[in-house]
Amino acid sequence: MPEHFTSATLKIQNKKNVLKYIYFQKKATPGKISGYLGLSRPTTAQILRELLAGDFVHQEGFASSTGGRKAQIYTFNQFQKIAVGLEIRIDRYEISAINLYSDLLKYESFSCPYQNTSAYYDKLALSINTFIDSLNVPSGKILGVGIGLQALISSDGQTILYGKILECTGLNISEFNTRIPYSCVFQHDAECLANSELWMDTALKDAIFFNIRDNLSGAVIINRRFFRGSELKSGVFEHMTLFPGGKPCYCGKRGCVNAYCSFSSLVEPEEAIDTFFQRLRAGDKAAALKWEEYLSHLALAVDNLHMLITSDIIIGGKISNYLTAQDLENLQQKVDKLSAFPNDEGYIRTSKTSNIPLCVGAAIPFVRKYLENTFLGA
């Protein structure tokens, strides 16, 4: 390999390593950087000058004196790029902006029934463009707009292959790209929530993720990646048959997990889920019986999936805001009774990101890709 190529490659790698170190440490001095990475002080100083010029890092005060000159503190510029997320629901849409640490910068919710019409997309795009303008940043800082919704998405994120809930099958991303001057991509709603879970929990490797609210959706995580399979629906276990010939599901089948494990199986007609749990916690016997039945159905789904993939089971979505430790223990006990194999410890837990809007998870892939291209892929 030519010497000049080796030298240039090493220089690039050193620069990435310095930026990576500052990103994860959040604050660092030249001495700490040199010591950790084994770089000379002059090399570190030169790299820091280049990172400052590129607006990747900022200077932020001085470290405490140890007897000599105070060392300059360098911080990662978390606002160098911003990603935007959107969630489309049947009755509203929600927009968020996050920085390069995936911290929420701004969030807005709009009441607006979904319609697969030009007028609807015009209104939605106006909201997004106005939202982005309100951030007061140059357009070049916007990484893109991730669009989360409950639907089966093509592998390139460009087309809705199956969107029964919103009746948007066949919807193409061009409806957004022609109205929004940034890269847009569709994402499955459960994967959006799981994006936040993976971001927050760096130790999470394999998991089956339940997104439970008005309807249920799921995601399968293997080695920190979503398993989709050749037909892109390997995580859509909400339409796995739980009871043959059972309750009708919106997909057209009967007896699906969704029909028994979503909010629709808990609430009375016109009843809000908040009201159900208020009744349950107040000791209402009818609510308690329905809750026990619900947990039994959920346990059956969990056991079936855990037989296939031995991993953590994460209960996410709106339901995680209502679950107690006793509920989880009850659910685990029901699963253990169903299981053909002994289990010494629990593997069911609630999401660590239950209070994070789904639209944040829709934006995270843009952040992750940018960081990987900039230094994490080093």
Secondary structure, 3 states (H helix, E strand, C coil): CCHHHHHHHHHHHHHHHHHHHHHHHCEECHHHHHHHHCCCHHHHHHHHHHHHHCCCEEEEEECCCCCCCCCEEEEECCCCCEEEEEEECCCEEEEEEECCCCCEEEEEEEECCCCCCHHHHHHHHHHHHHHHHCCCCCHHHEEEEEEEECCEECCCCCEEEECCCCCCCCCECHHHHCCCCCCEEEEEHHHHHHHHHHHHCCCCCCEEEEEECCCEEEEEEECCEECCCCCCCCCCHHHCECCCCCCECCCCCECEHHHHHCHHHCCCCCCCHHHHHHHHHCCCHHHHHHHHHHHHHHHHHHHHHHHHCCCEEEEECHHHHCCCHHHHHHHHHHHHHHCCCCCCCCCEEECCCCCCCHHHHHHHHHHHHHHHHHHHCC
